Amino acid sequence: MAASPGHERHREWLRVNDLFRRDVLDLLGRRGPLLSRDIPDTCVVPWPSSGWTNNRNITQMLEFLVLRGEVAIAGRQGRQRLWDVAERVYPSGVPVIELEQARRLRNERRLRALGIARRKAVIVPGEPAEVGDAGEPAVIEGVVGEWRVDPAALRQPFTGRTALLSPFDRLVHDRVRLADLFEYEYVLEMYKPRASRRWGYFALPILHGDRLVGKVDATADRRRGMFTVHAVHEDVPFTPEVTRAVHEEVRDLASWLSLTVEGLP
């Protein structure tokens, strides 16, 4: 957190808007937790962006202050986040870890969660995909590059199951790793025009055993009380066993949402 944000352009924006930063911290300290709309915009230099965050100064400042450990999300009001000063949200007495040690711990935890990952990866916004020197070196037959494996994950018994995954599940989050390990192509198409979509607005990857075998295109319509299956895309031909397992998962998801399934035989 002490090293955040990592890009010089972001650090410069914080420097020129230091009074704005202090205004936000002072207000939250006196009146928090607050919604972002309850925080006045006193920035000197607007946040420049070619994308969705252009001129969204309050939201951008709060995001940076979260990264710096100065504010935290204290809860939610509906779908909106409530912001407060970090000392009222995080537990007290947590020891400060040196930056390099913190990076090592983060890499170890990431590798433990993933099982196997690249030592180095393309830098992307948000969560990194690489794990540095954590774990042990590994070779994946037919895949180039330096890989690291969590030794605790080796030689463990495995029992597969069928599951519908969120598009944000860690198994599919890194699309390059996904293609390398599973030979599985996936894109979240909610931001594409309807005519350009191959699998659907919010298609759910299908895990069966140790393979990703397809996608489910479905919509939860709470007004009608229906879970509508528009299509089940088979990346490989489904056996009757796989079909039954996928249909059971769809019905289980609909039941969890208290909806009735339509669109399945």
C-alpha positions as semicolon CSV with decimal commas, in nm:
position;residue;x (nm);y (nm);z (nm)
1;M;0,000;0,000;0,000
2;A;0,287;0,238;0,078
3;A;0,413;0,198;-0,280
4;S;0,072;0,263;-0,440
5;P;-0,018;0,380;-0,692
6;G;0,252;0,224;-0,903
7;H;0,236;0,450;-1,211
8;E;0,404;0,791;-1,212
9;R;0,108;0,952;-1,392
10;H;-0,121;0,839;-1,110
11;R;0,119;0,959;-0,841
12;E;0,143;1,298;-1,012
13;W;-0,236;1,332;-1,018
14;L;-0,242;1,264;-0,644
15;R;0,034;1,519;-0,583
16;V;-0,143;1,803;-0,763
17;N;-0,470;1,710;-0,590
18;D;-0,330;1,671;-0,239
19;L;-0,577;1,927;-0,097
20;F;-0,861;1,725;-0,253
21;R;-0,718;1,410;-0,095
22;R;-0,705;1,576;0,247
23;D;-1,059;1,710;0,205
24;V;-1,185;1,355;0,143
25;L;-0,998;1,211;0,441
26;D;-1,113;1,492;0,671
27;L;-1,478;1,453;0,567
28;L;-1,475;1,075;0,610
29;G;-1,301;1,113;0,945
30;R;-1,578;1,345;1,068
31;R;-1,887;1,200;0,899
32;G;-1,801;0,859;0,751
33;P;-1,904;0,615;0,633
34;L;-2,042;0,795;0,326
35;L;-2,150;0,720;-0,030
36;S;-1,929;0,870;-0,299
37;R;-2,214;1,103;-0,404
38;D;-2,200;1,260;-0,054
39;I;-1,836;1,366;-0,102
40;P;-1,779;1,708;-0,267
41;D;-1,545;1,727;-0,565
42;T;-1,269;1,977;-0,475
43;C;-1,008;1,854;-0,721
44;V;-0,770;2,100;-0,886
45;V;-0,689;1,888;-1,192
46;P;-0,967;1,659;-1,324
47;W;-0,891;1,291;-1,374
48;P;-0,805;1,239;-1,743
49;S;-0,917;0,918;-1,908
50;S;-1,006;0,803;-2,256
51;G;-1,245;0,548;-2,108
52;W;-1,524;0,521;-1,851
53;T;-1,353;0,713;-1,569
54;N;-1,302;1,048;-1,745
55;N;-1,363;1,336;-1,499
56;R;-1,489;1,093;-1,231
57;N;-1,267;1,260;-0,978
58;I;-1,427;1,145;-0,652
59;T;-1,446;0,779;-0,754
60;Q;-1,089;0,782;-0,881
61;M;-0,957;0,949;-0,565
62;L;-1,133;0,692;-0,347
63;E;-0,991;0,404;-0,552
64;F;-0,638;0,539;-0,509
65;L;-0,687;0,596;-0,136
66;V;-0,801;0,234;-0,100
67;L;-0,480;0,120;-0,269
68;R;-0,280;0,342;-0,033
69;G;-0,458;0,202;0,274
70;E;-0,603;0,539;0,374
71;V;-0,970;0,459;0,316
72;A;-1,165;0,133;0,299
73;I;-1,507;0,003;0,201
74;A;-1,712;-0,014;0,518
75;G;-2,023;-0,173;0,370
76;R;-2,287;-0,125;0,102
77;Q;-2,611;0,060;0,062
78;G;-2,788;-0,138;-0,206
79;R;-2,529;-0,170;-0,482
80;Q;-2,334;0,138;-0,377
81;R;-2,023;0,125;-0,164
82;L;-1,990;0,303;0,169
83;W;-1,648;0,459;0,227
84;D;-1,472;0,531;0,556
85;V;-1,124;0,598;0,690
86;A;-0,925;0,277;0,700
87;E;-0,855;0,276;1,075
88;R;-1,228;0,231;1,142
89;V;-1,251;-0,066;0,904
90;Y;-0,924;-0,260;0,924
91;P;-0,826;-0,437;1,248
92;S;-0,581;-0,256;1,473
93;G;-0,236;-0,383;1,562
94;V;-0,159;-0,536;1,222
95;P;0,220;-0,532;1,174
96;V;0,359;-0,338;0,879
97;I;0,540;-0,566;0,636
98;E;0,829;-0,446;0,424
99;L;0,744;-0,407;0,056
100;E;0,955;-0,692;-0,081
101;Q;0,833;-0,932;0,186
102;A;0,474;-0,827;0,115
103;R;0,525;-0,899;-0,255
104;R;0,667;-1,243;-0,176
105;L;0,372;-1,325;0,050
106;R;0,126;-1,207;-0,213
107;N;0,295;-1,419;-0,480
108;E;0,289;-1,724;-0,253
109;R;-0,080;-1,677;-0,176
110;R;-0,163;-1,623;-0,541
111;L;0,022;-1,940;-0,640
112;R;-0,148;-2,135;-0,360
113;A;-0,485;-2,025;-0,497
114;L;-0,400;-2,101;-0,862
115;G;-0,187;-2,412;-0,817
116;I;0,027;-2,328;-1,119
117;A;0,104;-1,994;-1,281
118;R;0,362;-1,815;-1,493
119;R;0,669;-1,672;-1,327
120;K;0,637;-1,360;-1,545
121;A;0,330;-1,240;-1,730
122;V;0,205;-0,944;-1,929
123;I;0,127;-0,656;-1,696
124;V;-0,248;-0,588;-1,685
125;P;-0,458;-0,348;-1,474
126;G;-0,586;-0,488;-1,148
127;E;-0,466;-0,820;-1,014
128;P;-0,129;-0,938;-1,155
129;A;-0,112;-1,281;-1,319
130;E;0,250;-1,364;-1,232
131;V;0,396;-1,519;-0,916
132;G;0,770;-1,448;-0,939
133;D;0,987;-1,709;-0,767
134;A;0,712;-1,849;-0,543
135;G;0,681;-2,228;-0,532
136;E;0,891;-2,454;-0,753
137;P;0,980;-2,441;-1,124
138;A;0,759;-2,649;-1,351
139;V;0,742;-2,751;-1,715
140;I;0,410;-2,791;-1,894
141;E;0,442;-3,020;-2,191
142;G;0,363;-2,836;-2,512
143;V;0,350;-2,492;-2,349
144;V;0,641;-2,247;-2,361
145;G;0,747;-2,017;-2,082
146;E;0,859;-2,030;-1,718
147;W;0,599;-2,176;-1,484
148;R;0,587;-2,213;-1,108
149;V;0,387;-2,474;-0,917
150;D;0,266;-2,488;-0,558
151;P;0,444;-2,797;-0,418
152;A;0,158;-2,859;-0,174
153;A;-0,074;-2,914;-0,473
154;L;0,136;-3,197;-0,620
155;R;0,050;-3,565;-0,583
156;Q;-0,286;-3,490;-0,425
157;P;-0,598;-3,697;-0,499
158;F;-0,846;-3,530;-0,733
159;T;-1,219;-3,580;-0,763
160;G;-1,376;-3,382;-1,045
161;R;-1,724;-3,235;-1,056
162;T;-1,939;-3,026;-1,287
163;A;-1,976;-2,654;-1,217
164;L;-2,095;-2,336;-1,383
165;L;-1,830;-2,070;-1,328
166;S;-1,861;-1,696;-1,297
167;P;-1,683;-1,505;-1,575
168;F;-1,473;-1,358;-1,294
169;D;-1,374;-1,692;-1,139
170;R;-0,996;-1,713;-1,084
171;L;-0,982;-2,023;-1,302
172;V;-1,083;-1,821;-1,609
173;H;-0,975;-1,473;-1,505
174;D;-0,635;-1,488;-1,679
175;R;-0,739;-1,556;-2,040
176;V;-0,381;-1,629;-2,156
177;R;-0,328;-1,889;-1,882
178;L;-0,673;-2,026;-1,960
179;A;-0,580;-2,087;-2,323
180;D;-0,238;-2,231;-2,232
181;L;-0,361;-2,478;-1,971
182;F;-0,708;-2,570;-2,092
183;E;-0,702;-2,480;-2,464
184;Y;-1,023;-2,295;-2,388
185;E;-1,133;-1,975;-2,559
186;Y;-1,346;-1,735;-2,360
187;V;-1,441;-1,368;-2,375
188;L;-1,692;-1,186;-2,155
189;E;-1,918;-1,040;-2,423
190;M;-2,145;-0,811;-2,222
191;Y;-1,963;-0,508;-2,366
192;K;-1,995;-0,627;-2,727
193;P;-2,283;-0,540;-2,959
194;R;-2,542;-0,817;-2,965
195;A;-2,465;-0,906;-3,327
196;S;-2,096;-0,958;-3,243
197;R;-2,150;-1,205;-2,957
198;R;-2,063;-1,571;-3,003
199;W;-2,176;-1,713;-2,669
200;G;-2,402;-1,455;-2,505
201;Y;-2,419;-1,146;-2,286
202;F;-2,294;-1,318;-1,967
203;A;-2,211;-1,675;-2,071
204;L;-2,098;-1,902;-1,786
205;P;-1,798;-2,132;-1,847
206;I;-1,873;-2,500;-1,786
207;L;-1,621;-2,703;-1,586
208;H;-1,657;-3,080;-1,606
209;G;-1,398;-3,281;-1,419
210;D;-1,062;-3,130;-1,512
211;R;-1,174;-2,978;-1,844
212;L;-1,363;-2,668;-1,952
213;V;-1,613;-2,802;-2,204
214;G;-1,855;-2,523;-2,300
215;K;-2,061;-2,220;-2,202
216;V;-2,415;-2,162;-2,077
217;D;-2,595;-1,853;-2,207
218;A;-2,876;-1,777;-1,962
219;T;-3,068;-1,486;-1,815
220;A;-3,219;-1,449;-1,468
221;D;-3,550;-1,263;-1,502
222;R;-3,660;-1,194;-1,145
223;R;-3,976;-1,011;-1,249
224;R;-4,105;-1,320;-1,426
225;G;-3,943;-1,558;-1,180
226;M;-3,770;-1,738;-1,467
227;F;-3,416;-1,856;-1,538
228;T;-3,409;-1,868;-1,918
229;V;-3,146;-2,081;-2,091
230;H;-3,088;-1,936;-2,436
231;A;-2,817;-2,183;-2,539
232;V;-2,572;-2,442;-2,412
233;H;-2,260;-2,410;-2,627
234;E;-2,062;-2,734;-2,653
235;D;-1,691;-2,679;-2,715
236;V;-1,663;-3,055;-2,741
237;P;-1,953;-3,292;-2,808
238;F;-2,130;-3,368;-2,481
239;T;-2,188;-3,724;-2,375
240;P;-2,526;-3,801;-2,215
241;E;-2,347;-3,798;-1,877
242;V;-2,209;-3,446;-1,934
243;T;-2,546;-3,320;-2,058
244;R;-2,722;-3,452;-1,747
245;A;-2,459;-3,301;-1,518
246;V;-2,479;-2,959;-1,687
247;H;-2,860;-2,957;-1,673
248;E;-2,846;-3,045;-1,304
249;E;-2,610;-2,754;-1,239
250;V;-2,836;-2,516;-1,429
251;R;-3,136;-2,628;-1,224
252;D;-2,936;-2,602;-0,903
253;L;-2,832;-2,244;-0,988
254;A;-3,190;-2,149;-1,072
255;S;-3,311;-2,303;-0,745
256;W;-3,051;-2,104;-0,550
257;L;-3,188;-1,790;-0,721
258;S;-3,546;-1,902;-0,641
259;L;-3,627;-1,907;-1,014
260;T;-3,790;-2,160;-1,247
261;V;-3,587;-2,293;-1,539
262;E;-3,711;-2,254;-1,895
263;G;-3,528;-2,351;-2,213
264;L;-3,403;-2,694;-2,109
265;P;-3,557;-3,018;-2,239
